[in-house]
Amino acid sequence: MSFTAEQLVALERALATGERRVSFGDRTVEYRTVDELIEAIGIVRRALLEQQIAAGTARRRPRRVVVNTDKAT
């Protein structure tokens, strides 16, 4: 699903003001809990990042692997 930066701003504004109802153009969504709103913000952020990566305007963060070893005696 494609999201816009304006939708992210609307979600973040709703969270900051304590609202659970968010309007996007002609659609209105009411979240049952603040946790649902926070989850929606995370989904939109990840989708926007993926859209930017696909468009070549952002890079994926490199994965980091840490290996710890212990010499058994």
Secondary structure, DSSP 8 states (H G I E B T S, - for coil): ----HHHHHHHHHHHHHT--EEEETTEEEE-SSHHHHHHHHHHHHHHHHHHHHHHTSS---------------
